[in-house]
Amino acid sequence: MATQYTARLTRINIFPIKSLDGMGVDRATVLASGALAGDRRWALRDARGEWINAKRNQKIHLLRATFTANAEQVMLRSEIDGHHSTFTLGDASGDDAGRANDNAALETWLEDFFGERVLVVEDPRAGFPDDNESPGPTIVGNETLAEVVGWFDLPSFDDARRRFRANLEIETSAPFWEDRLVTTAGQVVRFSIGTVRFEGTNPCQRCPVPTRDPGAGEVIHGFARKFADQRQATLPEWAEASRFDHFYRLAVNTRPATVNGAGEICVGDELKIEA
């Protein structure tokens, strides 16, 4: 592919606690693993060591999380009874020196909300990505999200953003432009955002989460089937069709293109596909 294929980074989304609400930031550090610093740095496990996430527990949709800068604190609010409290997580910049946190109090609050044992776990080096083979940021186009809004008459662009939870949003020339970042199985598409180099690996397989209202958890019945039908019907000619064993896929998974993927990306950076 030639370098004339370019896009522009318009938004960076960080999800400090896996499966909870995210936050928009203007810039982000790319860790050696390829993940964004602070993204899914914390996660919730139950007494059996299983994830407490929206895939397994729909009640999580009734939990609002608001973060301060650098995700040093989180304010949690229950949509069930309005109960809320603020907790210190610590500095998510990657420097753990002298960090204090309220994890014990946070676990107690979450146990009351979920009605079960909750353990807050942390990994500052790589976070807890959904795809360990491609732990880099997920990428979706603004035009792609706008297209999905139209398919389902969603209430807003932000509703689509919260359903699909991509890390990076890019301004492109057409819906599904990001499919250019995927090629045949076993191969990658190399590209850069600013000075940081990545590899596009595969179109992201979606779970039940996008079928639900991100604020209330109400399900759009038949969402996955309608989505797959529309996705297949609108698959761009440049897309590598062989990577779509099914069409309930949206956004692109990535990994670092170098052994040490560290660097920084900023809103406004250009995404360039390498020749």
N, C-alpha and C positions, 0 to 999 in steps of 0.2 A: 504494500500500500504506500501511497505517496504522501508527503507531508502537507499537501494542500488541504487535507482533511483536518480541520481545526475546530475547536469549540472554546467557550470561555466559562470558567468556574464562577457561578453566581451565588452559591450558598454552600456552607459547610455545616453539617449537622453532627453533633456529638451526643451520644446517649450514655451519660456517665454510669447509670445503673442499668444493666441489661434488662430489656423489656419495659422499662418505665419511659416517661416522656423524655424528649431530647431538648437540646438547646442549640441555637444558631451562634456561630462564632465567625469572626472575620479572618482568622488565620489558625492553622493547626500544625503542630509538630508531627512529622511522620517518624514513628519509631523504627528501630532496626528490623522489627518483625514485619513492617509494612503497615501496621495498624496506626490509627491516629491516637496521639497521646490523650488519655482521659476517656476514650471511647470504650464503653462497656468494661471499664476498669473494675467496677464492682458488679456483683451478681448475687442472686438469692438462691439458696438451696434449702430443701426440706430435711427432715430427720433421716431420710433414706439416702441423702446425697443427690437427689434429683433436682433439676432446675425448677424453680418456681418462675414460670414465664407465661406469656399470653397463649402459647401453643397448648399448654397443659392446664391453665387456670384462667378462665374468662373473667374472674373477679378482678384481675389486675387492671382491666379497663376502667374500673371505678376508682382507681387510685391516681391522683394527680401529683406530679412532682415538678417543683420549680427550683432551679439551681442558681446560685450566685456565680459571679465570675470565677473561672477556674474550677467550678464545681466544688468549692471549699465547703459549702453548706447546701443542704437540700431541705425544702419545706414540703412535707407530705400532707395531703388533704384527702380524706375519704369523701367520695361523692354519695355515700350511703347516709352518713349522719353529720357530715361537715366537720368532723373531728380533725384537727390539724396540729402539727408540731414541726419544729425545725431542728435539724441535726447537723453536727459538724462531721464532714467526711474526711477533711484534710486537703492538702494542696495537691491537685491533680496535674501539676506541671511536670511531674516526673521526679522531683526532688523529695525523697522521703525523710530527709533529716529532720528530726524533732517533731514529726507530725503527731498531733493529738486528734482523737476522733471520739464520736459518741456511738460507736458501733453497738455496744451492749444495749443502750437505750433504744437505738434504732431497731434492733432485733425484737425487743419487747413490744414496741409499737406495732411492728409488722405482724408479730404473732397474734396480737389482738385483732388486727384487720383480717388476716387470712384464717384465723382459727386453727393454726397449726404451728409447729416449731419452725423457726426461720433462722438460717445462718447466713450472715453477710460475709462474702468472700471477696478477695481482692487480688488482682494481678496487674501491677503497674508497668510491667515490661511489655506485655502483649495483649492485655485485656482478655475477654472471653468471646472471641468471634464465633459466628454461626458456622463458618467454613474454615476449618483449621488448615486446609490445603491452600486456601486463598484468603489469608487474613487481612488483606489490604482493604481500603475503603470501597464500599459499593457505590456505583455511579449510575445516575439516571438523568435523562434530559428533561428540561422544563416543558418542552413541547410534548414529550411523552406523557407526563403527568396530566397535562391539559387535555390530551386525547382521552385518557381514562376517565377524567371528570365527565366528559361528554358521553361516554359509553353508558355510564350509570347515573347521570344527572346528579352527581355528588354536590353537596352544598357549597363547596369551596375548593380552591386549589390546595389550601392547607389540609383539608380533609384527606385528599389523595396523598399528600406528603406524609401525613401521620400514619396512613395505612401501610405504605410501602417502606418507610423508614430508611431511605438511602442516605449514606454519609455525604455524598457529593452530588450537587445539582448543577447541570451545565446548560448554557444557552447554545442551541444548535440551529441548524437550518431546516430540520424536519423532525417529526415524531420518530422515535426509535433509532435516531442517529447513533446512539451508543452501541447498537448492534455491530457497528464497524469495529468495535474493540474485541470482538470474538472471531476466531477462525476455526479451522478443523480440529478435531480431537487430538490431544497430545501436542498441539502447537499453541503459541501465544501471540498476541498482538502487543508490541512494545510501544509505549507512548510516554510522554512527559506532561507533567503539570507544573508550570514554572520550571524549576531546576531539578525536580524530583522525578525519577523514572519508575514507571510501573509496567506490569504486564496484565493485559486483560485475559482472563482464563475461561470463563463460561457465563452464559446467561443465568441469572439467579432464579432458582426454583423457589416458588412461593409456598407459604404454609397457610393455615386457616386464618391467620391474623388479618390480612387485607379484606376478608369477607365481612368483617365486623366494624361497626361504628367505633372509631378510636376513643370516643369519650363515654359511650354508654354500653358498648359491647353488643348492640343489636345486630343481628345477622341479615345480610342481603341474601336471601335464598336464591340459589342458582348462580351465584356470583362467579365461582370458579369455572363453571361450564361456559357461561356467556363470555367471560374474560378470554378463555382459551379459544373460543370460536372467533372472537374479534381479533385476537392476536394473530391467529393463523391467517385470517382474511386480509390483514394489513401488514403482514411480514414484508419488510422492504426487500427489493431485489438484491441489495448488497448483503443481506443477512446470510449467515452460514446456516442453511436450513437443517443440515445434518446434526446440529447441536440442539435441535428442538425435538427431543423424543416425545415431548408433550408441550403444549403452548401456554401452560400456566406458569410462565416465566416472564420476569420483568427486572430490568437493571442488570448491571454487569459486575461480577466478582473480580477482584484484582489481587495481585501480590507484588512485592517489590521486585524490580528488575535487576537489582544488585544484591550482593551478600549483605551489605549494610544499607538498609533502605532509609536511613535517617535523613532528614531535611525538613523544610517548611513549605507549606502551600498557603496561598492567600486568595481570598475572593478577588476576582479580576484577573487571576492568572490564566494564561492560555493553555489549553490542552492541545498537544500536537502529536499526531500519529507518526511514528518513525518510518522512514522508507524501508 
